[in-house]
Amino acid sequence: MATKPELLLDEKKISRALSRIAHEIVERNSGAETIAIIGVLTRGAYLARRIADMINELEGVTVPVGLMDISLYRDDVHSKLDQPIVQRTDILFPVVDKNIILVDDVLFTGRTIRAALDQINDFGRPRSIQLAVLVDRGHRELPIKADYVGANVPTRFDDKVVLEVKEKDGRDRVYIQKAAAAKKKTAIRKTSVKKTTVKGGKK
């Protein structure tokens, strides 16, 4: 049974983290003229739009924003029992010679990002692909590292980190649903001394 959710980031902390990421993107890329942003569905797409709006406010440049569904690009898609629910991919701008900022909510094993990289390359060869995530929770299974991170959060592998956004959930927050600690079963062997009562009788 899962334990009570633990709040990691509230609305103000999420806003500050995204603002910091937007500033770091602009600084690293010497402005916003070569930037295009792609958000991984679903919640990565909401974060991508927010980051693009912040960059627009900083630089006065309208940054193109696309969104991407990586379901069919995952390397474990055929090993799952349930069929993936395929959403749309909208990348309506050329990626060639662009500095693509790939945005996701939580970086975990890295398999989602690997799938996203494969899909981006199907659209062309960008100048660079940089990864921005709101939360890095560790447990990487592939050699993938984010360029921009809102918060690093140590977790157990079976914990669940969830982002809620106002656009979809009515509020902004990141919380962790910790898996219940396994109960240690200590087998205590009780040695019972059976007292044998010998009933004697006359023969």
C-alpha positions as protocol buffer text, in pm:
chain_id: "A"
residue {
  index: 1
  type: MET
  ca { x: 0 y: 0 z: 0 }
}
residue {
  index: 2
  type: ALA
  ca { x: 133 y: 344 z: -94 }
}
residue {
  index: 3
  type: THR
  ca { x: 202 y: 605 z: 170 }
}
residue {
  index: 4
  type: LYS
  ca { x: 70 y: 962 z: 185 }
}
residue {
  index: 5
  type: PRO
  ca { x: 208 y: 1184 z: -99 }
}
residue {
  index: 6
  type: GLU
  ca { x: 500 y: 1408 z: -5 }
}
residue {
  index: 7
  type: LEU
  ca { x: 505 y: 1755 z: -162 }
}
residue {
  index: 8
  type: LEU
  ca { x: 831 y: 1834 z: -341 }
}
residue {
  index: 9
  type: LEU
  ca { x: 758 y: 2154 z: -534 }
}
residue {
  index: 10
  type: ASP
  ca { x: 470 y: 2395 z: -495 }
}
residue {
  index: 11
  type: GLU
  ca { x: 353 y: 2653 z: -750 }
}
residue {
  index: 12
  type: LYS
  ca { x: 615 y: 2915 z: -654 }
}
residue {
  index: 13
  type: LYS
  ca { x: 904 y: 2667 z: -662 }
}
residue {
  index: 14
  type: ILE
  ca { x: 795 y: 2534 z: -1001 }
}
residue {
  index: 15
  type: SER
  ca { x: 774 y: 2888 z: -1141 }
}
residue {
  index: 16
  type: ARG
  ca { x: 1119 y: 2976 z: -1006 }
}
residue {
  index: 17
  type: ALA
  ca { x: 1268 y: 2655 z: -1145 }
}
residue {
  index: 18
  type: LEU
  ca { x: 1125 y: 2718 z: -1492 }
}
residue {
  index: 19
  type: SER
  ca { x: 1241 y: 3080 z: -1484 }
}
residue {
  index: 20
  type: ARG
  ca { x: 1594 y: 2969 z: -1397 }
}
residue {
  index: 21
  type: ILE
  ca { x: 1590 y: 2713 z: -1678 }
}
residue {
  index: 22
  type: ALA
  ca { x: 1472 y: 2979 z: -1927 }
}
residue {
  index: 23
  type: HIS
  ca { x: 1756 y: 3212 z: -1825 }
}
residue {
  index: 24
  type: GLU
  ca { x: 2012 y: 2931 z: -1851 }
}
residue {
  index: 25
  type: ILE
  ca { x: 1887 y: 2836 z: -2199 }
}
residue {
  index: 26
  type: VAL
  ca { x: 1920 y: 3193 z: -2324 }
}
residue {
  index: 27
  type: GLU
  ca { x: 2267 y: 3231 z: -2175 }
}
residue {
  index: 28
  type: ARG
  ca { x: 2397 y: 2902 z: -2312 }
}
residue {
  index: 29
  type: ASN
  ca { x: 2264 y: 2968 z: -2662 }
}
residue {
  index: 30
  type: SER
  ca { x: 2364 y: 3337 z: -2674 }
}
residue {
  index: 31
  type: GLY
  ca { x: 2006 y: 3447 z: -2720 }
}
residue {
  index: 32
  type: ALA
  ca { x: 1695 y: 3285 z: -2859 }
}
residue {
  index: 33
  type: GLU
  ca { x: 1726 y: 3324 z: -3235 }
}
residue {
  index: 34
  type: THR
  ca { x: 1840 y: 2966 z: -3298 }
}
residue {
  index: 35
  type: ILE
  ca { x: 1620 y: 2800 z: -3037 }
}
residue {
  index: 36
  type: ALA
  ca { x: 1317 y: 2577 z: -3090 }
}
residue {
  index: 37
  type: ILE
  ca { x: 1144 y: 2392 z: -2807 }
}
residue {
  index: 38
  type: ILE
  ca { x: 982 y: 2048 z: -2814 }
}
residue {
  index: 39
  type: GLY
  ca { x: 779 y: 1920 z: -2519 }
}
residue {
  index: 40
  type: VAL
  ca { x: 722 y: 1552 z: -2451 }
}
residue {
  index: 41
  type: LEU
  ca { x: 355 y: 1474 z: -2403 }
}
residue {
  index: 42
  type: THR
  ca { x: 180 y: 1515 z: -2187 }
}
residue {
  index: 43
  type: ARG
  ca { x: 305 y: 1742 z: -1913 }
}
residue {
  index: 44
  type: GLY
  ca { x: 637 y: 1816 z: -2077 }
}
residue {
  index: 45
  type: ALA
  ca { x: 436 y: 1997 z: -2344 }
}
residue {
  index: 46
  type: TYR
  ca { x: 284 y: 2235 z: -2087 }
}
residue {
  index: 47
  type: LEU
  ca { x: 629 y: 2309 z: -1943 }
}
residue {
  index: 48
  type: ALA
  ca { x: 767 y: 2369 z: -2293 }
}
residue {
  index: 49
  type: ARG
  ca { x: 507 y: 2637 z: -2362 }
}
residue {
  index: 50
  type: ARG
  ca { x: 577 y: 2809 z: -2031 }
}
residue {
  index: 51
  type: ILE
  ca { x: 952 y: 2814 z: -2093 }
}
residue {
  index: 52
  type: ALA
  ca { x: 894 y: 2953 z: -2443 }
}
residue {
  index: 53
  type: ASP
  ca { x: 676 y: 3232 z: -2299 }
}
residue {
  index: 54
  type: MET
  ca { x: 945 y: 3319 z: -2044 }
}
residue {
  index: 55
  type: ILE
  ca { x: 1212 y: 3333 z: -2314 }
}
residue {
  index: 56
  type: ASN
  ca { x: 985 y: 3555 z: -2520 }
}
residue {
  index: 57
  type: GLU
  ca { x: 958 y: 3795 z: -2225 }
}
residue {
  index: 58
  type: LEU
  ca { x: 1336 y: 3792 z: -2177 }
}
residue {
  index: 59
  type: GLU
  ca { x: 1444 y: 3826 z: -2538 }
}
residue {
  index: 60
  type: GLY
  ca { x: 1143 y: 3953 z: -2729 }
}
residue {
  index: 61
  type: VAL
  ca { x: 1171 y: 3652 z: -2959 }
}
residue {
  index: 62
  type: THR
  ca { x: 884 y: 3414 z: -3037 }
}
residue {
  index: 63
  type: VAL
  ca { x: 1034 y: 3069 z: -2996 }
}
residue {
  index: 64
  type: PRO
  ca { x: 872 y: 2789 z: -3199 }
}
residue {
  index: 65
  type: VAL
  ca { x: 717 y: 2520 z: -2981 }
}
residue {
  index: 66
  type: GLY
  ca { x: 637 y: 2165 z: -3085 }
}
residue {
  index: 67
  type: LEU
  ca { x: 501 y: 1867 z: -2899 }
}
residue {
  index: 68
  type: MET
  ca { x: 586 y: 1502 z: -2929 }
}
residue {
  index: 69
  type: ASP
  ca { x: 436 y: 1165 z: -2845 }
}
residue {
  index: 70
  type: ILE
  ca { x: 713 y: 907 z: -2813 }
}
residue {
  index: 71
  type: SER
  ca { x: 495 y: 602 z: -2740 }
}
residue {
  index: 72
  type: LEU
  ca { x: 581 y: 408 z: -3055 }
}
residue {
  index: 73
  type: TYR
  ca { x: 951 y: 495 z: -3031 }
}
residue {
  index: 74
  type: ARG
  ca { x: 1007 y: 337 z: -2690 }
}
residue {
  index: 75
  type: ASP
  ca { x: 1232 y: 33 z: -2692 }
}
residue {
  index: 76
  type: ASP
  ca { x: 997 y: -148 z: -2454 }
}
residue {
  index: 77
  type: VAL
  ca { x: 675 y: -83 z: -2646 }
}
residue {
  index: 78
  type: HIS
  ca { x: 647 y: -444 z: -2764 }
}
residue {
  index: 79
  type: SER
  ca { x: 717 y: -590 z: -2422 }
}
residue {
  index: 80
  type: LYS
  ca { x: 418 y: -424 z: -2257 }
}
residue {
  index: 81
  type: LEU
  ca { x: 85 y: -600 z: -2236 }
}
residue {
  index: 82
  type: ASP
  ca { x: -122 y: -287 z: -2291 }
}
residue {
  index: 83
  type: GLN
  ca { x: -122 y: -118 z: -2629 }
}
residue {
  index: 84
  type: PRO
  ca { x: 14 y: 240 z: -2611 }
}
residue {
  index: 85
  type: ILE
  ca { x: -234 y: 525 z: -2642 }
}
residue {
  index: 86
  type: VAL
  ca { x: -89 y: 719 z: -2935 }
}
residue {
  index: 87
  type: GLN
  ca { x: -127 y: 1097 z: -2920 }
}
residue {
  index: 88
  type: ARG
  ca { x: -29 y: 1352 z: -3179 }
}
residue {
  index: 89
  type: THR
  ca { x: 313 y: 1485 z: -3267 }
}
residue {
  index: 90
  type: ASP
  ca { x: 318 y: 1845 z: -3388 }
}
residue {
  index: 91
  type: ILE
  ca { x: 654 y: 1977 z: -3504 }
}
residue {
  index: 92
  type: LEU
  ca { x: 558 y: 2240 z: -3758 }
}
residue {
  index: 93
  type: PHE
  ca { x: 900 y: 2399 z: -3802 }
}
residue {
  index: 94
  type: PRO
  ca { x: 1229 y: 2279 z: -3952 }
}
residue {
  index: 95
  type: VAL
  ca { x: 1462 y: 2128 z: -3695 }
}
residue {
  index: 96
  type: VAL
  ca { x: 1767 y: 2144 z: -3923 }
}
residue {
  index: 97
  type: ASP
  ca { x: 2034 y: 2381 z: -3787 }
}
residue {
  index: 98
  type: LYS
  ca { x: 1824 y: 2457 z: -3478 }
}
residue {
  index: 99
  type: ASN
  ca { x: 1924 y: 2426 z: -3116 }
}
residue {
  index: 100
  type: ILE
  ca { x: 1640 y: 2205 z: -2999 }
}
residue {
  index: 101
  type: ILE
  ca { x: 1542 y: 2225 z: -2635 }
}
residue {
  index: 102
  type: LEU
  ca { x: 1371 y: 1898 z: -2546 }
}
residue {
  index: 103
  type: VAL
  ca { x: 1148 y: 1941 z: -2240 }
}
residue {
  index: 104
  type: ASP
  ca { x: 1011 y: 1669 z: -2012 }
}
residue {
  index: 105
  type: ASP
  ca { x: 866 y: 1674 z: -1664 }
}
residue {
  index: 106
  type: VAL
  ca { x: 1056 y: 1395 z: -1486 }
}
residue {
  index: 107
  type: LEU
  ca { x: 1383 y: 1232 z: -1591 }
}
residue {
  index: 108
  type: PHE
  ca { x: 1396 y: 872 z: -1471 }
}
residue {
  index: 109
  type: THR
  ca { x: 1550 y: 576 z: -1655 }
}
residue {
  index: 110
  type: GLY
  ca { x: 1622 y: 780 z: -1970 }
}
residue {
  index: 111
  type: ARG
  ca { x: 1422 y: 556 z: -2203 }
}
residue {
  index: 112
  type: THR
  ca { x: 1164 y: 826 z: -2279 }
}
residue {
  index: 113
  type: ILE
  ca { x: 1441 y: 1067 z: -2379 }
}
residue {
  index: 114
  type: ARG
  ca { x: 1615 y: 806 z: -2595 }
}
residue {
  index: 115
  type: ALA
  ca { x: 1286 y: 756 z: -2781 }
}
residue {
  index: 116
  type: ALA
  ca { x: 1243 y: 1133 z: -2820 }
}
residue {
  index: 117
  type: LEU
  ca { x: 1593 y: 1169 z: -2967 }
}
residue {
  index: 118
  type: ASP
  ca { x: 1516 y: 901 z: -3226 }
}
residue {
  index: 119
  type: GLN
  ca { x: 1195 y: 1076 z: -3324 }
}
residue {
  index: 120
  type: ILE
  ca { x: 1356 y: 1419 z: -3353 }
}
residue {
  index: 121
  type: ASN
  ca { x: 1620 y: 1279 z: -3586 }
}
residue {
  index: 122
  type: ASP
  ca { x: 1342 y: 1151 z: -3813 }
}
residue {
  index: 123
  type: PHE
  ca { x: 1253 y: 1517 z: -3871 }
}
residue {
  index: 124
  type: GLY
  ca { x: 1609 y: 1617 z: -3960 }
}
residue {
  index: 125
  type: ARG
  ca { x: 1944 y: 1686 z: -3801 }
}
residue {
  index: 126
  type: PRO
  ca { x: 1946 y: 1976 z: -3554 }
}
residue {
  index: 127
  type: ARG
  ca { x: 2254 y: 2176 z: -3465 }
}
residue {
  index: 128
  type: SER
  ca { x: 2216 y: 2045 z: -3110 }
}
residue {
  index: 129
  type: ILE
  ca { x: 1962 y: 1881 z: -2880 }
}
residue {
  index: 130
  type: GLN
  ca { x: 1960 y: 2002 z: -2521 }
}
residue {
  index: 131
  type: LEU
  ca { x: 1750 y: 1843 z: -2248 }
}
residue {
  index: 132
  type: ALA
  ca { x: 1552 y: 2039 z: -1987 }
}
residue {
  index: 133
  type: VAL
  ca { x: 1361 y: 1861 z: -1710 }
}
residue {
  index: 134
  type: LEU
  ca { x: 1174 y: 1991 z: -1409 }
}
residue {
  index: 135
  type: VAL
  ca { x: 1276 y: 1697 z: -1189 }
}
residue {
  index: 136
  type: ASP
  ca { x: 1568 y: 1455 z: -1213 }
}
residue {
  index: 137
  type: ARG
  ca { x: 1491 y: 1159 z: -988 }
}
residue {
  index: 138
  type: GLY
  ca { x: 1789 y: 940 z: -1077 }
}
residue {
  index: 139
  type: HIS
  ca { x: 1794 y: 565 z: -1155 }
}
residue {
  index: 140
  type: ARG
  ca { x: 1925 y: 607 z: -1508 }
}
residue {
  index: 141
  type: GLU
  ca { x: 1939 y: 296 z: -1727 }
}
residue {
  index: 142
  type: LEU
  ca { x: 2095 y: 479 z: -2023 }
}
residue {
  index: 143
  type: PRO
  ca { x: 2383 y: 731 z: -2041 }
}
residue {
  index: 144
  type: ILE
  ca { x: 2156 y: 1037 z: -2059 }
}
residue {
  index: 145
  type: LYS
  ca { x: 2203 y: 1357 z: -1860 }
}
residue {
  index: 146
  type: ALA
  ca { x: 1991 y: 1672 z: -1854 }
}
residue {
  index: 147
  type: ASP
  ca { x: 2145 y: 2008 z: -1947 }
}
residue {
  index: 148
  type: TYR
  ca { x: 1891 y: 2203 z: -1742 }
}
residue {
  index: 149
  type: VAL
  ca { x: 1734 y: 2069 z: -1420 }
}
residue {
  index: 150
  type: GLY
  ca { x: 1476 y: 2234 z: -1198 }
}
residue {
  index: 151
  type: ALA
  ca { x: 1531 y: 2003 z: -899 }
}
residue {
  index: 152
  type: ASN
  ca { x: 1731 y: 1690 z: -824 }
}
residue {
  index: 153
  type: VAL
  ca { x: 1527 y: 1455 z: -607 }
}
residue {
  index: 154
  type: PRO
  ca { x: 1664 y: 1131 z: -462 }
}
residue {
  index: 155
  type: THR
  ca { x: 1405 y: 853 z: -488 }
}
residue {
  index: 156
  type: ARG
  ca { x: 1367 y: 481 z: -458 }
}
residue {
  index: 157
  type: PHE
  ca { x: 1313 y: 302 z: -786 }
}
residue {
  index: 158
  type: ASP
  ca { x: 955 y: 207 z: -700 }
}
residue {
  index: 159
  type: ASP
  ca { x: 858 y: 557 z: -585 }
}
residue {
  index: 160
  type: LYS
  ca { x: 631 y: 760 z: -814 }
}
residue {
  index: 161
  type: VAL
  ca { x: 704 y: 1127 z: -890 }
}
residue {
  index: 162
  type: VAL
  ca { x: 403 y: 1318 z: -1026 }
}
residue {
  index: 163
  type: LEU
  ca { x: 371 y: 1665 z: -1177 }
}
residue {
  index: 164
  type: GLU
  ca { x: 33 y: 1836 z: -1174 }
}
residue {
  index: 165
  type: VAL
  ca { x: -17 y: 2149 z: -1387 }
}
residue {
  index: 166
  type: LYS
  ca { x: -288 y: 2413 z: -1378 }
}
residue {
  index: 167
  type: GLU
  ca { x: -371 y: 2366 z: -1745 }
}
residue {
  index: 168
  type: LYS
  ca { x: -471 y: 2004 z: -1692 }
}
residue {
  index: 169
  type: ASP
  ca { x: -506 y: 1940 z: -1318 }
}
residue {
  index: 170
  type: GLY
  ca { x: -615 y: 2277 z: -1183 }
}
residue {
  index: 171
  type: ARG
  ca { x: -299 y: 2341 z: -977 }
}
residue {
  index: 172
  type: ASP
  ca { x: 79 y: 2330 z: -997 }
}
residue {
  index: 173
  type: ARG
  ca { x: 269 y: 2090 z: -775 }
}
residue {
  index: 174
  type: VAL
  ca { x: 517 y: 1805 z: -780 }
}
residue {
  index: 175
  type: TYR
  ca { x: 475 y: 1530 z: -527 }
}
residue {
  index: 176
  type: ILE
  ca { x: 629 y: 1195 z: -457 }
}
residue {
  index: 177
  type: GLN
  ca { x: 422 y: 890 z: -383 }
}
residue {
  index: 178
  type: LYS
  ca { x: 658 y: 672 z: -183 }
}
residue {
  index: 179
  type: ALA
  ca { x: 617 y: 300 z: -204 }
}
residue {
  index: 180
  type: ALA
  ca { x: 538 y: 139 z: 127 }
}
residue {
  index: 181
  type: ALA
  ca { x: 847 y: 0 z: 291 }
}
residue {
  index: 182
  type: ALA
  ca { x: 856 y: -372 z: 277 }
}
residue {
  index: 183
  type: LYS
  ca { x: 769 y: -521 z: 608 }
}
residue {
  index: 184
  type: LYS
  ca { x: 1043 y: -729 z: 751 }
}
residue {
  index: 185
  type: LYS
  ca { x: 900 y: -1055 z: 856 }
}
residue {
  index: 186
  type: THR
  ca { x: 1095 y: -1201 z: 1139 }
}
residue {
  index: 187
  type: ALA
  ca { x: 1021 y: -1561 z: 1191 }
}
residue {
  index: 188
  type: ILE
  ca { x: 1034 y: -1632 z: 1558 }
}
residue {
  index: 189
  type: ARG
  ca { x: 1039 y: -1993 z: 1639 }
}
residue {
  index: 190
  type: LYS
  ca { x: 896 y: -2067 z: 1973 }
}
residue {
  index: 191
  type: THR
  ca { x: 1026 y: -2373 z: 2133 }
}
residue {
  index: 192
  type: SER
  ca { x: 751 y: -2518 z: 2335 }
}
residue {
  index: 193
  type: VAL
  ca { x: 845 y: -2761 z: 2598 }
}
residue {
  index: 194
  type: LYS
  ca { x: 589 y: -3023 z: 2608 }
}
residue {
  index: 195
  type: LYS
  ca { x: 547 y: -3167 z: 2944 }
}
residue {
  index: 196
  type: THR
  ca { x: 461 y: -3529 z: 2928 }
}
residue {
  index: 197
  type: THR
  ca { x: 263 y: -3647 z: 3217 }
}
residue {
  index: 198
  type: VAL
  ca { x: 302 y: -4012 z: 3280 }
}
residue {
  index: 199
  type: LYS
  ca { x: -1 y: -4140 z: 3443 }
}
residue {
  index: 200
  type: GLY
  ca { x: 78 y: -4436 z: 3648 }
}
residue {
  index: 201
  type: GLY
  ca { x: -177 y: -4689 z: 3751 }
}
residue {
  index: 202
  type: LYS
  ca { x: -195 y: -5013 z: 3936 }
}
residue {
  index: 203
  type: LYS
  ca { x: -159 y: -5325 z: 3729 }
}
